[in-house]
């Protein structure tokens, strides 16, 4: 069977070899944060890519002190009036999404008025906003700031049911990234993430397949461990395929039209086994002169 090209909704092209993605069924990627050098990475990528460009952060905020982060990878917003310039830089870069970072343990985070100003400026530019949220209170901050997507399923603690319900009611989308918490070995962080995602999905939340590819020893391909964890979180086969084919944020990125489609063997058996043979194939052409 053919599906819209599978998408990994969270990668970092500057940290991976993307050459094998299409052969495993991944026909689109979303680069969720780098420096302005992302333009060259996207141009060289073997599959269409949407990208966030720089991270929008509070001054000194995550990931400015991270060893993996490239130089000049943040656009700093200290107060609401800084938001327009930060988003304008992303627009000029050709970004298809704006990413903000909310990790109080790793540095300052924007306050609610500043975060809302970033979201408002991005909305005016017709760009969705995704947030890295890490630690207590950060999902609530994202909700208060009207952020529409989370770059990771929350993992540091079990979310209150009221917070999960508010995220669903707000229409948030959560990128899964479950396998980074163990890389094939179960962990407490992974258990919490799977539990949070299970309750979010059961309540009607929108789930996006994504791996944070480039973060540790992840397969540079369709990650069948991630698929298995999505199934563990209660997503059925149809829901997993929906997470893999969700158009976010390519609805505003014209490169999506050339992504081709993903072919999955139409055979009985568990979904993970069938996806092991998934491949990106060109869209069929119509006849005519």
Secondary structure by P-SEA (a helix, b strand, c coil): cccccccccccccccccccccccccccbbbbcccccaaaaaaaacccbbbbbcccccccccccccccccccccccccccccaaaaaaaaaaaacccbbbbbbbcccbbbbcaaaaaaaaaaaaaacbbbbbbccccaaaaaaaaacccccccccccccccaaaaaaaaaabbbbbccccccccccccaaaaaaaaaaaaaaaabbbbbbbcccccccccccccaaaaaaaaaacccaaaaaaaaacccccccccccccbbbbbccccccccccccccbbbbcccccccc
